[in-house]
Amino acid sequence: MSYNNIHTFVVLAYKESEHLEECIKSAINQSIKTNVLIATTTDNNFIRKLAKKYKLEVIVGKHTNIGGDFDFALNSGNTKLVTVAHQDDLYDYRYAETVISEYNKHNKASIIFTDYYEIRGKDKVYKNTNLKIKRILLMPLRLKKLSGFKFIKRLSLRFGNSVCCPAVTFVKDNCPNEIFKSDYTCNVDWYAWEKLSRLKGNFIFNNKCLMGHRISTESTTTDIINKGIRTEEDYDILCKFWPNFIAKLINKFYKNAEKSNNINEK
């Protein structure tokens, strides 16, 4: 059965990623058929060849900043539900089926997202300190009847970025056109969740691990951590939830979680 009129995977492609084809295949080979297309602000032959191979439309935008690129990708999908697929990540067989099922039960949601595992080299890691902390932070959102309340949504965000961006499907009718646009280079997603938490719409969390997020020493996140930019941005976001002195205290503890982005740590 086709669900092309409901859901779209928009694969956000940047330059030439060795994992792009694997990401595309995981979006195509779902248990139910939905739309898949490629969005990019770095159009090139590598992306075009893969698009031709899998008969996918390529939508080209103008690069502004990281947040702008994400908004461009999100708005490239014309269905009710849009998942912005990061080119290095993978989606399990029942990801699309699960988020569509959740939408049918909770159509007032602004975002629907699943739990995830980390891909470290050739290994799938389902448990480590970082993942445990995020799952604890997300516990309030397991109470789906309360997941539309501002306090509950913000409770899951106020101690750290608990929502994995590529695991998120957006309900476009319940979201503004600009979600990610900001001056941030690392925390564009945490910024987006904080913004959405103040608006109407449930945060629907499914605790099945249905996608894999790749942790790489060459990733943008790793580079930003090494430059110390992330610590500054973490503090800035925490100040949206807490008085400055409490935000500074939490940030000291939160900074320790950055070491989990090291590919060698399990």
C-alpha positions in Angstrom: 0.0 0.0 0.0 1.3 3.5 -0.9 1.4 6.4 1.6 2.9 8.9 -0.9 0.2 11.4 -0.1 1.1 11.4 3.7 4.8 11.1 4.2 8.1 12.2 2.6 11.7 11.4 3.4 13.7 14.5 2.3 17.4 13.4 2.2 19.5 16.4 3.0 22.7 15.9 1.0 25.9 17.9 1.4 28.9 17.6 -0.9 29.9 13.9 -1.3 29.1 11.6 1.7 30.2 8.0 1.4 27.1 7.1 3.4 24.6 8.9 1.2 23.6 5.9 -0.8 23.0 3.7 2.3 20.8 6.5 3.7 18.8 6.7 0.5 18.3 2.9 0.4 17.1 2.8 4.0 14.5 5.4 3.1 13.3 3.6 0.0 13.2 0.1 1.5 10.6 0.8 4.1 7.8 -1.6 5.1 5.3 0.9 3.4 6.0 3.0 0.3 6.3 6.8 0.9 8.0 9.6 -1.0 11.8 10.0 -1.1 13.6 13.0 -2.6 16.9 14.7 -2.3 17.4 18.3 -1.2 20.8 20.0 -1.4 22.6 23.3 -1.5 25.7 21.8 -2.8 24.6 20.3 -6.2 27.2 18.1 -7.8 27.6 15.0 -10.0 28.0 12.6 -7.1 24.5 13.5 -5.8 23.0 13.6 -9.3 24.3 10.1 -10.2 22.7 8.6 -7.1 19.5 10.5 -7.8 19.5 9.1 -11.3 20.2 5.6 -10.1 17.3 5.6 -7.7 15.0 7.8 -9.8 14.8 10.5 -7.2 13.9 14.2 -7.7 16.7 16.6 -6.7 15.6 20.0 -5.3 18.5 22.6 -5.2 18.5 25.5 -2.8 20.8 28.4 -2.0 23.0 27.9 1.1 22.5 30.5 3.8 23.4 28.7 7.1 22.9 25.3 8.7 19.5 26.2 10.1 18.4 27.7 6.7 19.4 24.5 4.9 17.3 22.4 7.3 14.3 24.7 6.8 14.8 24.5 3.0 14.9 20.7 3.2 11.8 20.5 5.4 9.8 22.8 3.1 10.9 20.8 0.0 8.4 18.0 1.2 4.8 18.6 0.2 3.1 16.0 2.3 1.6 16.3 5.8 4.5 14.4 7.3 8.1 15.2 6.4 11.3 13.5 7.8 14.5 15.4 7.1 16.9 12.5 6.7 20.6 13.2 7.4 22.8 11.8 4.8 25.0 9.7 7.1 22.1 8.1 9.0 19.9 5.1 8.6 16.2 4.4 9.0 14.9 1.0 10.1 12.4 -0.9 8.1 9.3 0.2 10.1 10.3 3.8 10.8 7.8 5.4 8.3 5.1 2.9 9.2 5.5 3.8 12.9 5.4 7.6 12.6 2.3 7.4 10.3 0.6 5.2 12.8 1.4 7.7 15.6 0.1 10.5 13.5 -3.2 8.7 12.9 -3.6 8.6 16.7 -2.2 12.0 17.5 -2.8 14.4 14.6 -2.4 17.5 16.8 1.3 16.7 17.1 3.9 19.1 15.8 6.7 16.5 15.8 6.7 12.7 16.0 10.0 11.0 16.8 11.4 7.7 17.8 14.3 6.5 19.9 17.5 5.7 18.1 20.8 3.9 18.3 24.2 5.1 17.5 26.3 3.9 14.6 30.0 3.8 15.6 32.1 2.4 12.9 30.5 -0.9 12.0 28.8 -1.3 15.4 25.2 -0.4 16.4 25.3 0.9 19.9 22.0 0.8 21.8 23.3 1.7 25.3 25.8 4.2 26.5 25.9 7.1 29.0 24.7 9.6 26.5 21.7 7.5 25.3 20.7 6.7 28.9 20.6 10.3 29.9 18.5 11.2 26.9 16.0 8.4 27.6 15.7 9.6 31.2 15.0 13.2 29.9 12.3 11.9 27.6 10.4 10.0 30.2 7.8 12.8 30.7 6.9 12.5 27.0 6.0 8.8 27.4 2.8 10.2 28.9 1.2 11.0 25.5 -1.9 12.5 27.0 0.3 15.2 28.6 2.6 15.6 25.7 0.8 18.7 24.4 1.4 20.7 27.6 4.1 23.3 27.4 5.5 22.4 30.8 5.9 18.7 29.9 7.5 19.5 26.5 10.0 21.9 28.1 10.7 19.5 31.0 12.3 17.1 28.5 14.5 19.8 27.0 15.5 21.9 29.9 18.5 19.8 31.0 19.8 19.1 27.5 19.0 18.3 23.9 17.1 15.0 24.3 15.5 14.8 20.8 17.6 13.3 18.0 17.0 15.5 15.0 17.1 12.8 12.2 14.6 10.7 14.2 12.0 13.5 14.0 9.1 13.6 11.6 7.4 17.0 11.3 3.6 17.5 11.0 3.8 20.5 8.6 0.3 21.8 9.2 1.2 22.2 12.9 4.6 23.8 12.4 5.7 27.3 11.3 7.6 27.6 8.0 10.8 28.6 9.7 11.8 26.3 12.5 15.6 26.0 12.4 16.7 29.4 11.1 19.2 30.9 13.6 22.8 31.9 14.1 23.7 28.6 15.7 26.1 26.2 14.1 25.5 23.2 16.4 22.3 23.7 18.3 20.0 24.5 15.5 17.9 21.4 16.5 17.7 22.2 20.2 16.8 25.8 19.3 14.0 24.4 17.1 12.6 22.1 19.8 12.7 25.0 22.3 10.8 27.2 19.8 8.2 24.5 19.1 7.8 23.7 22.8 6.2 27.2 23.2 3.7 26.6 20.4 0.6 24.4 20.2 1.2 20.8 19.3 2.2 17.6 21.0 5.6 16.1 21.1 4.9 12.4 20.3 7.7 10.1 21.3 7.8 6.4 20.3 10.5 4.6 22.4 11.4 2.0 19.8 14.9 2.4 18.3 13.9 2.8 14.7 16.8 4.8 13.2 20.6 4.9 13.5 22.5 8.1 14.0 26.1 7.9 12.9 28.9 9.2 15.2 31.9 10.1 13.2 35.2 11.8 14.1 34.8 13.7 10.8 31.2 14.9 11.5 30.3 18.6 11.8 29.3 18.0 15.4 32.7 16.6 16.3 34.5 19.5 14.7 32.2 22.0 16.5 32.9 20.3 19.9 36.6 20.4 19.3 36.4 24.2 18.7 34.4 24.8 21.9 31.5 26.3 20.0 29.0 23.8 21.3 29.7 24.8 25.0 28.9 28.4 24.2 25.7 27.5 22.3 24.6 25.0 25.0 24.8 27.8 27.6 22.8 30.1 25.4 20.0 27.6 24.9 20.0 26.7 28.6 19.4 30.3 29.4 16.0 30.0 27.6 15.0 27.6 30.3 16.8 28.8 33.4 18.2 31.9 35.2 21.8 32.5 34.0 23.6 31.2 37.1 21.7 27.9 37.0 22.3 27.6 33.2 26.0 28.0 33.9 26.0 25.3 36.5 24.0 22.8 34.3 26.3 23.5 31.4 29.3 22.4 33.4 27.8 19.0 33.8 26.4 18.9 30.3 29.8 19.6 28.8 31.0 16.2 30.1 28.5 14.5 27.8 30.5 15.8 24.8 33.1 13.1 25.2 30.4 10.5 24.1 30.8 11.9 20.6 34.2 10.2 20.6 33.8 7.3 18.2 36.0 5.1 20.4 33.8 5.4 23.5 31.1 2.8 23.9 
